[in-house]
Amino acid sequence: MSRNFKMDKTQRRDAIQSLLRQHPCLTDGDLAEKFSVSRATIRLDRQALGIPQMRDRMEHLVAGSPEARGLQILDKDIGIKGVGLFQTSDEMADNLGVVAAEKLYGAAAAFAESLAGVPFASTQVGNIKYKIAVKPGTALVVKGRIVLVRGNKKHIYISFFDGDKEVYRAKFIMQILQ
């Protein structure tokens, strides 16, 4: 990203935010070189945007990833749609011996946030329907899509399938944090 002109602070910060969404492993040094500014300037920009340093970003990606919670994302077009696999386990069972609704809700919310590509407020609106009880050990196909973007809110639909039967669906209206 060689620059023939100097970006103003707002343009640079927007570009940094966008670049780190796509490439979270970039260091302050990498960014300083790309934007022809000092590392201190990048550090100040990151802090102003609320973006942690690279090490913390990597720890969040690994520890907080949907994959760490039984959800494997197979294909994703950030901001559009995605498909994944959710492997249920015995630890997810409620006292009736079926996968607890809150486990499916948590996976749906994680998948929705992953599709959005940015963090969302935890006070989002959610509408769920647990249609068919799921037995622990079942592998579910998860499909999601962003159906509407209005201002800083994204309407995201997530569905879980056991074979060709939809067993759970969640609709979110998520306020995106910038």
C-alpha positions as CSV (number, residue, x, y, z in Angstrom):
1,M,0.0,0.0,0.0
2,S,2.4,2.6,-1.2
3,R,1.1,6.2,-0.6
4,N,1.7,9.1,-3.0
5,F,-0.2,11.4,-0.8
6,K,-0.5,11.9,3.0
7,M,-3.8,10.7,4.6
8,D,-5.4,12.8,7.2
9,K,-5.8,11.2,10.7
10,T,-9.5,10.2,10.1
11,Q,-8.7,8.5,6.7
12,R,-5.7,6.7,8.2
13,R,-7.7,5.5,11.2
14,D,-10.5,4.2,8.9
15,A,-7.9,2.5,6.8
16,I,-6.2,0.9,9.8
17,Q,-9.4,-0.4,11.2
18,S,-10.4,-1.9,7.8
19,L,-6.9,-3.4,7.3
20,L,-6.8,-5.0,10.7
21,R,-10.2,-6.6,10.2
22,Q,-8.8,-8.4,7.2
23,H,-5.3,-9.0,8.6
24,P,-5.3,-9.0,12.4
25,C,-1.7,-10.2,12.6
26,L,-0.2,-6.9,11.3
27,T,2.1,-5.3,13.9
28,D,2.4,-1.6,14.6
29,G,5.7,-1.7,12.6
30,D,3.9,-3.2,9.6
31,L,1.2,-0.5,9.8
32,A,3.7,2.3,10.3
33,E,5.5,1.2,7.2
34,K,2.3,1.0,5.1
35,F,1.0,4.4,6.2
36,S,4.5,6.2,6.3
37,V,4.1,7.2,9.9
38,S,5.8,6.4,13.1
39,R,5.0,3.4,15.3
40,A,4.0,5.8,18.1
41,T,1.4,7.4,15.7
42,I,0.0,3.9,14.9
43,R,-0.1,3.1,18.6
44,L,-2.1,6.3,19.3
45,D,-4.4,5.5,16.4
46,R,-5.0,2.0,17.7
47,Q,-5.7,3.3,21.2
48,A,-8.1,5.9,19.9
49,L,-10.0,3.2,17.9
50,G,-10.0,0.8,20.9
51,I,-8.0,-1.8,19.0
52,P,-5.7,-3.9,21.2
53,Q,-2.0,-4.6,20.3
54,M,-1.4,-7.5,18.0
55,R,-0.6,-10.1,20.7
56,D,-4.0,-9.4,22.4
57,R,-5.8,-9.6,19.0
58,M,-4.3,-13.0,18.4
59,E,-5.2,-14.3,21.9
60,H,-8.8,-13.1,21.3
61,L,-8.9,-14.8,18.0
62,V,-7.7,-18.1,19.4
63,A,-9.4,-18.2,22.8
64,G,-12.6,-16.4,21.8
65,S,-13.0,-18.0,18.4
66,P,-16.3,-19.7,17.5
67,E,-14.2,-22.8,16.8
68,A,-13.2,-23.0,20.5
69,R,-17.0,-23.4,21.3
70,G,-17.7,-26.3,18.9
71,L,-18.5,-24.1,15.8
72,Q,-16.3,-24.6,12.8
73,I,-16.7,-22.0,10.1
74,L,-16.4,-23.7,6.7
75,D,-17.0,-20.7,4.4
76,K,-17.7,-17.1,5.0
77,D,-18.1,-13.9,3.0
78,I,-17.8,-11.3,5.7
79,G,-20.8,-8.9,5.7
80,I,-22.8,-11.2,3.4
81,K,-23.2,-14.9,4.3
82,G,-21.6,-18.0,5.7
83,V,-21.9,-21.7,6.5
84,G,-20.4,-23.8,9.3
85,L,-20.6,-27.0,11.3
86,F,-21.7,-27.1,14.9
87,Q,-20.7,-30.2,16.8
88,T,-22.8,-30.8,19.8
89,S,-21.5,-32.8,22.8
90,D,-22.8,-34.4,26.0
91,E,-21.6,-31.3,28.0
92,M,-24.2,-29.3,26.1
93,A,-27.2,-31.4,27.4
94,D,-29.8,-30.0,29.7
95,N,-31.6,-32.0,32.4
96,L,-33.9,-33.5,29.7
97,G,-31.0,-34.9,27.8
98,V,-31.2,-32.6,24.8
99,V,-28.8,-29.8,23.7
100,A,-29.7,-26.7,25.8
101,A,-31.2,-23.8,24.0
102,E,-28.6,-21.4,25.4
103,K,-25.8,-23.4,23.8
104,L,-27.4,-23.0,20.4
105,Y,-28.1,-19.4,21.1
106,G,-24.4,-18.8,22.0
107,A,-23.2,-20.5,18.8
108,A,-25.7,-18.5,16.8
109,A,-24.6,-15.2,18.3
110,A,-20.9,-16.1,17.8
111,F,-21.6,-17.0,14.1
112,A,-23.6,-13.8,13.6
113,E,-20.7,-11.7,15.1
114,S,-18.3,-13.6,12.8
115,L,-20.4,-12.9,9.8
116,A,-20.7,-9.2,10.7
117,G,-16.9,-9.0,10.9
118,V,-16.9,-6.6,13.8
119,P,-17.9,-6.7,17.5
120,F,-21.5,-6.0,18.3
121,A,-23.3,-4.7,21.4
122,S,-24.3,-7.4,23.8
123,T,-27.8,-5.7,24.0
124,Q,-28.8,-6.8,20.5
125,V,-32.3,-7.9,19.7
126,G,-32.7,-11.6,19.3
127,N,-35.7,-13.8,18.2
128,I,-35.2,-17.5,18.4
129,K,-37.1,-20.7,17.7
130,Y,-36.0,-24.1,18.9
131,K,-38.1,-26.2,16.5
132,I,-36.8,-29.7,17.0
133,A,-34.9,-31.1,20.0
134,V,-31.3,-31.9,19.2
135,K,-29.6,-34.9,20.8
136,P,-26.0,-34.4,22.0
137,G,-23.4,-35.7,19.6
138,T,-25.3,-34.4,16.5
139,A,-23.4,-32.4,13.9
140,L,-25.5,-29.5,12.7
141,V,-25.0,-27.5,9.6
142,V,-25.2,-23.7,10.4
143,K,-26.1,-21.2,7.7
144,G,-26.2,-17.5,8.2
145,R,-26.8,-14.4,6.1
146,I,-27.0,-10.6,6.7
147,V,-30.3,-9.6,5.2
148,L,-30.4,-5.9,6.0
149,V,-28.0,-3.1,7.0
150,R,-29.6,0.0,8.4
151,G,-27.2,2.6,9.9
152,N,-25.0,0.8,12.5
153,K,-27.5,-2.1,12.8
154,K,-27.3,-5.4,10.9
155,H,-30.2,-7.8,10.6
156,I,-28.7,-11.3,10.7
157,Y,-30.5,-14.7,10.2
158,I,-28.8,-17.9,11.5
159,S,-30.3,-21.4,10.9
160,F,-29.2,-24.8,12.2
161,F,-30.0,-27.9,10.2
162,D,-29.9,-31.6,11.1
163,G,-29.9,-33.1,7.6
164,D,-32.6,-31.2,5.7
165,K,-34.6,-30.3,8.8
166,E,-34.2,-26.8,10.3
167,V,-34.0,-27.5,14.1
168,Y,-33.2,-24.0,15.4
169,R,-33.2,-20.5,14.0
170,A,-32.2,-17.1,15.4
171,K,-32.8,-13.6,14.0
172,F,-30.6,-10.8,15.4
173,I,-30.7,-7.1,15.0
174,M,-27.1,-6.2,16.1
175,Q,-25.8,-2.8,16.9
176,I,-22.3,-2.7,15.5
177,L,-19.6,-1.2,17.6
178,Q,-17.2,1.0,15.7
